[in-house]
Amino acid sequence: MTTSPTMSLVEAADTLKMHPHTLEKLIRAGEIAAGKPGRSYVLLTRDVLAYAEKIILRDTADRIRAARSASPQRGRKVAPPQVRVAH
């Protein structure tokens, strides 16, 4: 399978599972790199995948933090040793 080094706005939006207008807003805000050599944006495939990885890692870390703060840390309770005293 050969992967193109570039993507169109629509291809990148499809890869990121978002609407092309949303991606265009991210491009204009400088969140993801893109160029406009003609009438439409061109994005490097590696930049699109790096953006996806950044979002996935951020959201995963947020979920882990939320889960930890929602339930208190439950450490294993260690029972005292059972000691028999011979009489």
C-alpha positions as CSV (number, residue, x, y, z in Angstrom):
1,M,0.0,0.0,0.0
2,T,1.4,3.3,-1.1
3,T,0.5,6.4,1.0
4,S,0.6,9.8,-0.7
5,P,2.8,12.4,1.1
6,T,0.0,14.9,0.8
7,M,-3.7,15.1,1.5
8,S,-6.5,17.4,0.3
9,L,-8.6,19.2,2.9
10,V,-11.4,16.6,2.3
11,E,-9.1,13.6,2.6
12,A,-7.5,15.0,5.8
13,A,-11.0,15.8,7.3
14,D,-12.1,12.3,6.5
15,T,-8.9,10.9,8.2
16,L,-9.6,13.0,11.3
17,K,-13.3,12.1,11.2
18,M,-14.4,15.8,11.2
19,H,-16.2,18.1,8.8
20,P,-13.9,19.9,6.3
21,H,-15.1,23.3,7.6
22,T,-14.0,22.3,11.1
23,L,-10.6,21.4,9.7
24,E,-10.4,24.7,7.8
25,K,-11.0,26.5,11.1
26,L,-8.1,24.6,12.7
27,I,-5.9,25.4,9.8
28,R,-6.7,29.1,10.0
29,A,-6.1,29.1,13.8
30,G,-2.7,27.5,13.3
31,E,-3.6,24.2,15.0
32,I,-2.5,22.1,12.0
33,A,-0.1,23.0,9.2
34,A,-1.4,23.4,5.7
35,G,-0.5,25.3,2.6
36,K,-2.6,26.8,-0.1
37,P,-0.5,26.7,-3.3
38,G,-3.6,27.3,-5.4
39,R,-7.3,27.4,-4.6
40,S,-7.4,24.6,-2.0
41,Y,-5.4,23.6,1.0
42,V,-2.8,20.8,0.9
43,L,-1.7,19.1,4.1
44,L,1.2,16.8,4.6
45,T,0.0,13.3,5.6
46,R,2.6,13.1,8.4
47,D,1.2,16.4,9.9
48,V,-2.4,15.1,9.8
49,L,-1.3,11.8,11.5
50,A,0.8,13.8,14.1
51,Y,-2.2,16.0,14.9
52,A,-4.4,12.9,15.3
53,E,-1.8,11.3,17.6
54,K,-1.6,14.5,19.7
55,I,-5.4,14.6,20.1
56,I,-5.6,10.9,21.0
57,L,-2.8,11.2,23.6
58,R,-4.3,14.3,25.1
59,D,-7.8,12.9,25.3
60,T,-6.6,9.6,26.7
61,A,-4.6,11.4,29.5
62,D,-7.7,13.4,30.3
63,R,-9.8,10.3,30.7
64,I,-7.2,8.7,32.9
65,R,-7.0,11.8,35.1
66,A,-10.8,12.0,35.3
67,A,-11.1,8.3,36.3
68,R,-8.4,8.7,39.0
69,S,-10.0,11.8,40.5
70,A,-13.6,10.3,40.3
71,S,-12.7,7.2,42.4
72,P,-10.3,7.5,45.3
73,Q,-7.2,5.5,45.2
74,R,-7.9,2.1,46.7
75,G,-4.8,0.5,48.0
76,R,-4.8,-3.1,49.0
77,K,-5.5,-3.5,52.6
78,V,-3.1,-5.8,54.2
79,A,-4.5,-7.9,56.9
80,P,-2.5,-8.2,60.1
81,P,-0.5,-11.5,60.3
82,Q,-2.3,-14.4,61.9
83,V,-0.1,-15.4,64.9
84,R,-0.9,-18.3,67.1
85,V,0.5,-18.3,70.6
86,A,1.2,-21.7,72.0
87,H,0.1,-22.1,75.6
